[in-house]
Amino acid sequence: MWKSLIAAAALFAASGVGHTASAVNKDAETRTLVVTEGGGRSELTLAGGETVQFCPNGCFVTLPNGDLEALTGSETIVISGGAATVK
């Protein structure tokens, strides 16, 4: 049994499965996040109801209220009522 668990863990690790952060806009209005990654800065625009994947290697995100958050790549930003929360 242990051999099966070890083999499954090794296969998962070798598969290169990575994590990316995601952002979900639950509002009807378009919302914008400012993403700073690898020294570059860009705007990430989310239409109402849209979900996007971004930031696979960690980044900084400026939320709609101006707060700056550091992401490692596994978080989800949820925008609702014009406010964003990081989960």
C-alpha positions in Angstrom: 0.0 0.0 0.0 2.8 2.4 0.8 4.4 1.8 -2.6 1.1 2.9 -4.2 0.9 6.1 -2.2 4.6 6.9 -2.9 4.1 6.2 -6.6 1.0 8.4 -6.7 2.8 11.2 -4.9 5.8 11.0 -7.3 3.5 11.0 -10.3 1.7 14.1 -9.1 4.9 15.9 -8.3 6.4 15.0 -11.8 3.3 16.1 -13.6 4.2 19.8 -13.2 0.7 20.7 -11.9 1.0 24.3 -10.7 -1.3 26.6 -8.9 -2.5 29.9 -10.2 -4.4 32.6 -8.4 -7.9 33.3 -9.6 -10.2 36.3 -9.5 -14.0 36.1 -9.6 -16.1 39.2 -10.2 -19.6 38.5 -8.8 -20.7 42.1 -9.6 -22.6 43.1 -12.7 -20.1 45.9 -13.3 -16.6 45.6 -14.8 -13.9 45.7 -12.2 -10.1 46.2 -12.6 -7.2 44.7 -10.7 -3.6 46.0 -11.1 -1.2 43.1 -11.2 2.6 43.5 -10.7 4.5 40.4 -11.7 8.2 40.0 -12.5 8.7 43.8 -12.5 5.9 44.4 -15.0 2.6 46.1 -14.2 -0.6 45.4 -16.0 -4.4 45.9 -15.6 -6.6 42.8 -15.3 -10.1 43.7 -16.3 -12.9 41.4 -15.3 -16.4 41.7 -16.8 -19.4 41.1 -14.6 -19.6 37.4 -13.7 -16.2 36.6 -15.2 -13.5 34.4 -13.6 -9.9 34.5 -14.6 -6.7 32.6 -13.8 -3.5 34.6 -13.4 -0.3 35.0 -11.3 1.2 31.4 -11.6 4.4 32.4 -9.8 3.4 34.9 -7.2 2.6 38.6 -7.7 1.3 41.7 -6.1 -2.3 42.8 -6.8 -3.8 46.2 -6.2 -7.5 45.7 -5.3 -10.3 48.0 -6.4 -10.2 49.9 -3.0 -6.4 50.5 -3.4 -5.2 47.8 -1.0 -2.0 46.0 -2.1 -1.9 42.2 -1.6 0.9 39.8 -2.1 -0.2 36.5 -3.7 1.7 33.2 -3.9 -0.4 31.8 -6.7 -2.9 29.7 -4.8 -5.4 32.4 -3.7 -8.8 33.4 -5.0 -9.8 37.0 -5.1 -13.6 37.4 -4.9 -15.1 40.8 -5.9 -18.6 41.4 -4.6 -20.3 44.7 -4.0 -17.3 46.6 -5.3 -15.1 45.1 -2.5 -12.5 42.4 -2.9 -11.5 39.7 -0.4 -8.6 37.3 -0.7 -9.3 33.7 0.2 
